Amino acid sequence: MGNRLSKIATRTGDKGTTGLGDGSRTDKDSLRIQAIGDVDELNSQLGLLLCEQLAAELREALLSIQHDLFDLGGELCIPGYALVSAAQVARLDDLLEKYNAGLPPLKDFILPGGNRPAALAHVCRTVCRRAERSIVSLGKSETVNEAVRQYVNRLSDLLFVLSRVLNRADGGSDVLWQKDRLRDT
């Protein structure tokens, strides 16, 4: 791996293909590469969220999720390889239960926003949903580990919950959608 990563510009992709982890090549616009790219973007957005002031426990959870997403991208990079496990999905379920327990029930839809960390968590959530759509599309033509789909589905739910938690962390609250507001006509 070390020698492979020491030379970044290999020119092997100049004709629109890229190498997969099993040594095969595929088009850079294939469903598999789209899914890998969306997962990579999600991981980068989480990295941006981690630049904010966050509670140590939450920071640790998000860093663990980043590692999981790297595993997930690695799995997508090697057709037929399974790396993401039900235990990783269960860990997200536990985090969901823990962080949602202290939140008031929602009676209205909320808008993405509030404070900066919460808004960044919402961006992560929407990128996660896009990654999920890409993975589902890939799964229609190639085999995708069920735990991969479950992981990104659970993660988007967790990011929604975390946006609510982060808004409360500095004394704020959810930004509620005002269904009865006056609209320009």
Residue pairs with C-beta under 8 A, 6 or more apart in sequence:
12 18
12 19
13 19
13 28
16 27
16 28
16 29
17 25
17 26
17 27
17 28
18 25
18 26
18 27
18 28
18 33
19 25
20 26
20 32
20 77
20 78
20 79
21 74
21 77
21 78
21 81
22 78
22 79
22 80
22 81
24 79
26 32
26 33
27 33
31 134
31 137
31 138
31 141
31 142
32 76
32 79
32 138
32 142
34 134
34 137
34 138
35 76
35 131
35 134
35 135
35 137
35 138
36 73
36 76
36 77
37 134
38 127
38 130
38 131
38 134
38 135
39 69
39 72
39 73
39 76
39 131
39 135
39 152
40 73
41 127
41 131
42 69
42 124
42 127
42 128
42 131
43 66
43 69
43 70
43 73
45 120
45 123
45 124
45 127
46 62
46 65
46 66
46 69
46 124
47 66
48 120
49 62
49 117
49 120
49 121
49 124
50 59
50 62
50 63
50 66
52 116
52 117
52 120
53 117
54 62
54 117
54 166
55 169
58 162
58 165
61 95
64 91
65 92
65 155
68 84
68 88
68 151
71 83
71 84
71 88
72 83
72 84
72 148
72 151
72 152
74 81
74 83
75 81
75 82
75 83
75 84
75 145
75 148
76 135
76 138
76 144
76 148
79 142
79 143
80 143
82 145
82 147
83 145
84 145
84 147
84 148
84 151
85 147
86 147
86 150
88 147
88 151
89 147
89 150
89 151
89 154
92 151
92 154
92 155
92 158
93 154
95 158
96 154
96 157
96 158
96 161
99 158
99 161
99 162
99 165
100 161
102 165
103 161
103 164
103 165
103 168
106 174
108 176
108 177
108 179
109 176
109 177
109 179
110 164
110 174
110 175
110 176
110 177
111 175
111 176
111 177
112 119
112 122
112 123
112 125
112 126
112 163
112 175
113 119
113 122
113 175
114 163
114 166
114 167
114 172
114 173
114 174
114 175
115 166
115 167
115 169
115 170
115 172
117 166
117 169
118 163
118 164
118 166
118 167
118 172
119 163
121 159
121 160
121 162
121 163
121 166
122 159
122 160
122 163
124 159
125 156
125 159
125 160
125 163
128 152
128 155
128 156
128 159
129 156
131 152
132 149
132 152
132 153
132 156
135 144
135 148
135 149
135 152
136 149
138 144
139 149
164 174
167 173
167 174
167 175
